[in-house]
Amino acid sequence: MKKAVTGVCACLSLVFLLGLAGCGGDSEKKETKAADTKTSGSEQVTLKIWESEGPEKDFMLFAAEEYKKTHPNVSFVYEPVQSTDSRTKIEMDGPAGVGADIFVAPHDHIGALVAGGHILAFNDSSVLNNFIPAALTSAAYEGQNYGYPLAIETYALFYNKDVLPEAPKTWEEVEAFAKTWNDKAQNKYALVWEVSNAYFNYIFMSGFGAPLFGPNGDDPKQHNVNSANAIAGLTYFQGLRSKMLDIPALDVSGDFCNSSFTEGKAAMIITGPWKISDFSKTNINFGIAPLPVFPGMTNPPASFSGLRLAFVSAYSNHPQEAQDFAKFLTSKPILEKRYEMTKQIPPRSDITISDPHSQGILAQAQYATPMPTIPEMGKYWSSMGAAFANIWDGGNVKEKLDAVADAMENL
């Protein structure tokens, strides 16, 4: 069945419009840099790109070659930088003069990037023509446009259809299956995910009624990380180790999880659309479904949803060319090619989505909540990852969460 991304709007833009709010720094001086720094169309220009390795890299190299066909004076240098690491890297490398001209980052980094003066705003409203409302919201901060939307995503339950013809709908079903499937001696586990990753593990807060930074994700005083509901959720999380994945947190890496699934040792994995392309190249017959419902709940837990955005560095010596290339990346034919190469859902309303894997992501997306964009989000990432790992390995739940709350309130 075919579904246009206008259908994506129905399930994704609603959750994004709940409120991506925050406060940022003054970027007025750097906003004009692209207008003030112009290059002759014949002058040779080299632009540095940061993007994740894998299909994202393949797409970016393809896009660079396509762009060069009509802009022969522009050449590109690609450096592999994970999108989640690009913010901290531009903070260091940008002022040193060795940063990227264009880099990719999750939308929740936009507040800190603007506050630090690391990215350029743009005034060309045509860039965002035909994008769904969620993309328009996430690409802007305090009334100005900064991000060039590339993909919209959340994570879900990937399952081996040769082992499980139907995905389990509840965590109780997962636990029951683990009793028949798990074999620690053979490294066989029912379900794997990065247990120290605060991105995936947010479901153990949201699913138990502890929304990060309040219902709209914009109130630092309502972090909820040590609320009674969060303690209940993380206590349940801790109990899953003995029931289905008895491995120290340090050993449950992304590589371990991915290889366990592709080798058929793990029947299920929690991950996102960025793995569809890689998994499709293997012999695994997999499906994608909403996350299982927690005990006593009626709906799947709210996963974090986000947009993958390209940004132009405020430190670029060629901002005009960088902004033109970033605009090129968001054009309909180029994003259609990106979807073909990466299987990541493009946030344009005029692109048709038809494959069942993307439909599985969209099924979870209707329960997703946007990652907050306020600068305090950085404290969540820096504090909660270690807390999840310590709790998984047997640490006192309340003590660990109280320590996170203290860090978020006082640092």
JOQUI-V65746 format. One record per helix or strand of 3 or more residues. SS is the DSSP state (alpha for helix, beta for strand). FROM is the first residue (numbers start at 0). TO is the last residue. If there is no record, write none. Layout:
<<SS,FROM,TO> <SS,FROM,TO>>
This chain:
<<alpha,4,15> <alpha,27,30> <alpha,32,35> <beta,44,50> <alpha,54,69> <beta,73,79> <alpha,85,95> <beta,101,105> <alpha,106,114> <alpha,124,127> <alpha,132,138> <beta,147,159> <alpha,170,180> <alpha,183,185> <beta,187,191> <alpha,199,205> <alpha,219,221> <alpha,227,243> <alpha,248,250> <alpha,253,261> <beta,265,271> <alpha,272,279> <beta,285,288> <beta,303,312> <alpha,318,328> <alpha,331,341> <alpha,355,364> <alpha,376,391> <alpha,396,409>>
